[in-house]
Amino acid sequence: MDVVRQSEVVGRIRSDLQGLMGQRMRLRANMGRSKIVEREGVLEETHPSLFVVKVEEKRNRTARVSYSYVDVLTGTVELTHCESGESLFPWLN
């Protein structure tokens, strides 16, 4: 994928996420070395190069995690609807 096309796709991911602000989602992140983290949370913020999700931890604690839009583009992070399990970016597959 060339740089211009990649930046267009990243821009579309960002704008799609801005439209989902405050919505609950399931997050699956590949952290490397066969470690995959799955969490549920609420999209809290979008910034020029990353987005922030407020996730639930054990014992009723919450944490904020951030990922870049490129993580979504490369498949390192997958975002799905909590109820249906469908991808938030079906056009990306």
N, C-alpha and C positions, 0 to 999 in steps of 0.2 A: 504494500500500500504506500503510495507516495505521500510526501509530507503535507501537500495541500489537501488531499482527500482525508488524511488522518486528522488534520485540524478541523475539517468540516464535521467529521463524525464525532470528535470530542465536543465540539460546540453543540451538536444535536443532543448528545448525552446530557450535557449541562442544562440545556433548555428544558429537556424532558424532566430532569430531576427538579428543576425550579417549579415546574407545574405540580410536582408531587410533594411539595413542602408540607410538613406536618403529618404526612401519612405514614402508617405503619407498614413495615416491610421486613422480609427475611433476607439476611445477608450471609453469604457463604464466601469466605476468603481463604485462598491457598497461601499459607504462610511459608511454604518451602519445606524441604525435608519431610515430606509426607504429612505435614501438619495442616489440617483444615479446620477452620473455626467457623461454627454456625451460630448465629445469634438473631434475635428479633429486636427491632427498635423503630424509632421514629426519625425521619429525615428532619434535621434541625436547621442546617445552614448549607448554603452553597457559596463557594468563593471562586475566583477566577481559575484556580487550578485544582481545587479539591472540594469535597463535600463532607459534612459531619453528620453522623448518625448517633443519636442517644440510645444506648442499648441497656438492657437489663442484665445485671450480674446476679450472683447468688446472694441470698439473704436480703432481698429487697434493695440492693444497691444499684445505682446506675453509673454508667461510664459513657464517655464520648469517644468515638473512634472516627478517624478521618482516613479517607482514601482518595486517590486521584482519579480523574475521569479516565485516564489512560489505563488504570487498573481494570476498569470495566471493559474498555476496548480490547484489552489483551486477554480477558477472561480470568484474570487473577481474582477478581471480585465479581460475584454473581448476585444480582438483586432480583427478588421475586415477590409476588403478592403473598401475604400471609395466608389468606383464605384459600385461594385457588392454586397456589404454587406455580403460577405462570410467570414467565420472565417479564420484567418491567420494560425490556427492550427487545421485543420479538423481531424487530427489523434488523437487529444486530447479528442474529444467528445465521 
